[in-house]
Amino acid sequence: MLDLKFIREHTDAVRNGAAVKGITVDLDELLATDDRRRTLIQEGDALKAKRNTVSAQVAKIKKEGGDASGVIKEMESVKQRIQAIDLEMRDVESRLQELLLSVPNVPHPSVPVGRTPAENKEIFRWGELPASDSPLKPHWDLTEKLKLVDFDRGAKVSGAGFPFYVGKGAQLERALINFFLDQAAVNGYREIAPPVVVNEDSARGTGQLPDKEDLMYIAERDGLYLVPTAEVPVTNFHRNETFNESDLPVRYAAYTPCFRREAGSYGKDVRGLNRLHQFDKVELVKFVHPTASYDELEALRADAERLLQLLGLPYRTLLMCTGDMGFTQAKKYDLEVWAPGQQRWLEVSSCSNFESFQARRMNVRFRPGNGGKPEFVHTLNGSGLALPRVVAALLEHMQTPEGKVIIPKVLHPYTHFELIG
């Protein structure tokens, strides 16, 4: 959420920021609603001051044995007007909060303006794309042949997009989770194991509500949401709390299954492990000082990239354009790994800086060391990494002509096997 004062002082920048993200906002209604709120506050304060003054006069008249009935009757209309103002204020403040929650974050000046994924900017590429005399198999052929993932039984038990990992497929999945968490610890992230359901306040705090409610699974009876990412519970871990400046930065790493109702479009976009309703992911979350947040974003991106390098998977880093960035982010990078069996790039991580947008919603602040007024922290998060597409890329890159799969050396201590097949 943006600061109301900031919106008033930078209305054109906020309006343009929403426009380049392709989001429609009614700033005129927001500002008019705030004007009405201010008017009601001024009128209410004046009437309450008058009421207090007259109350003192009534007490004095009664003390002196006089008749205060006329004054009391005159104040009846003031009392009624104060009550009416208080009722209207509740409606006005509720509507103002609703409008504030509808305003997206303003993109950082370094973010390229664009509408479509084609306008994202590639800023880095690592690794050699494999050359092969014969076409490499897509991962769905390998998972079927090697009996690593059972899509049919997953569909029978839960529905499409909920696969079973089986045998060495399950062991590989667990190995990657542990490898990612161990690497996060090496880089200074504290491991946390969060709940996989959150309440409405938590979903609102990180910006899933009111923007992405259609994409979330809801346990309506209990008013809970299945997490679309560990970002939601972990970032809310410090909701309504205040750090000391000396505590910052605070870094967490968390593994959770993630649940998303959307499953993509058609064909290769959703085939195999490319897009699932339930998938595993390790998430990296940071609470940082505002002056350090963009340096922390680059460090976060490097931490995610390093995982792909250790696995030996070629990837590219994209700086996302305004229209492909999202409601809450000020700046976002996507990491895409090359899947040679499909001849396409697959997103495996997004690394984002939200500045104070989430912290303002969640009321997460820090106390400056000089004793100044508490300020909002900046929050960041990134996938470190999302597993299904990493597994897909690993299988496609590491396949042998005989149809086996070689396990990267960094995973041997976790898998306790070096070859599948």
Secondary structure, 3 states (H helix, E strand, C coil): CCCHHHHHHCHHHHHHHHHHCCCCCCHHHHHHHHHHHHHHHHHHHHHHHHHHHHHHHHHHHHHCCCCCHHHHHHHHHHHHHHHHHHHHHHHHHHHHHHHHHCCCCCCCCCCCCCCCHHHCEEEEEECCCCCCCCCCCCHHHHHHHCCCEEHHHHHHHCCCCCCEECCHHHHHHHHHHHHHHHHHHHCCCEECCCCCEEEHHHHHHCCCCCCCHHHCCEEHHHCEEECCCCHHHHHHHHCCCEEEHHHCCEEEEEEEEEECCCCCCCHHHCCCCCCCCEEEEEEEEEEECHHHHHHHHHHHHHHHHHHHHHHCCCEEEEECCHHHCCCCCCEEEEEEEEECCCCEEEEEEEEEECCCHHHHHHCCEEECCCCCCCEECEEEEEEEEEHHHHHHHHHHHCECCCCCEECCHHHHHHHCCCEEC
